[in-house]
Amino acid sequence: MKDEVTLRQFRYFIAAATTGQFSSASVAENVSQSAITGAVQSLERQLKVRLFERLPHGVALTAEGQVFFHHARHVMDAVNDAMRHASLLPQSVQGTLRIAATYTVLGYFLPDLLSRFKRSYPGVEIDLVDMDRPRLETALQEGSIDLGIGLLSNIENLDQYGHRLLVRSRRRLWAGVGHPLASQAVVSLDDIAEHPQVLLTVDDADMAISKLWSKGEQALKIAMRTSSLEALRGLVAYGFGVAILSDLVYRPWSLEGKKIMAIPVSDPVPAMDVGLLWPEGHVPVGLADIFRQFLLDACEGMGEGHQAASPAGRSRRLRG
């Protein structure tokens, strides 16, 4: 008799994919490691493909695993929406919501969430604008947008805005498979500083990375700066340099099909925090509050690599 596919298998597979380790996935799901391994092996047996490559320091999705991961996430998102009675929400709500988002958020975090929101509230028009951090902060101060979605970790004076954390994404070292650091289970900042780096210039990524060393950019061997994340992937994959970036934007393959490793850093490296922002002293109401609550619910329980704030943590971050 053919094995049945269960939502539990999907959940365990997603946990393994987002944490990069079966042991970490078992902790996140509060089950034994053998339960995670068994679920993954069952899926691989039924799909007749390998979903993970087993590595010395964990696991990484294969090309087939990456495709299946996106399908599995869509399935679990749809189930979660159904359990929150998304189809029973008021369909008569109408209006326009003014939202601004930064590069990383708009390209790698928001599209699927916006699609899910529109399915629940088809009468709501979303006026979405792409802004860098300085422009987004200006728009918030002027009150020309209802909500901003950006990287809270990049804003120096965060308390001057209302804000809620949505996702905390760890940063790891990216290296091509042939790079000297790619074979290490973990690397230090001193290790990384010995090699040329490719710096991403959007969303203040280059500034965030430079701050990891006491001498800033002076401590780095900079191979190239680029505003294109796909160009950075290609350069890293071909061995022109390494990069420290978050799991939110990690993909194990470049556009050319070359493999990219993500390696934990032993030294403290601040996570990349994605969150909601609104003008100080103006707690979102109406459509803005509906959208805010939707995002908070949708981001609940993401994996360790893209970890959502706990309810208590989010409450502490509420400013009005």
Sequence and secondary structure as in RCSB ss.txt:
>XXXX:A:sequence
MKDEVTLRQFRYFIAAATTGQFSSASVAENVSQSAITGAVQSLERQLKVRLFERLPHGVALTAEGQVFFHHARHV
MDAVNDAMRHASLLPQSVQGTLRIAATYTVLGYFLPDLLSRFKRSYPGVEIDLVDMDRPRLETALQEGSIDLGIG
LLSNIENLDQYGHRLLVRSRRRLWAGVGHPLASQAVVSLDDIAEHPQVLLTVDDADMAISKLWSKGEQALKIAMR
TSSLEALRGLVAYGFGVAILSDLVYRPWSLEGKKIMAIPVSDPVPAMDVGLLWPEGHVPVGLADIFRQFLLDACE
GMGEGHQAASPAGRSRRLRG
>XXXX:A:secstr
      HHHHHHHHHHHHHS HHHHHHHHTS HHHHHHHHHHHHHHHTS  EEEETTEEEE HHHHHHHHHHHHH
HHHHHHHHTTGGGS S   EEEEEEE HHHHHHTHHHHHHHHHHH TTEEEEEEE  HHHHHHHHHHT  SEEEE
EGGG TTGGGSEEEEEEEE EEEEEETTSGGGG SSB HHHHHTSEEEEE STTHHHHHHTTSTTGGGG EEEEE
ES HHHHHHHHHTTS BEEEEGGG  SB TTS BEEEE BSS    EEEEEEE TT    THHHHHHHHHHHHTT
T  STEE   HHHHHHT   
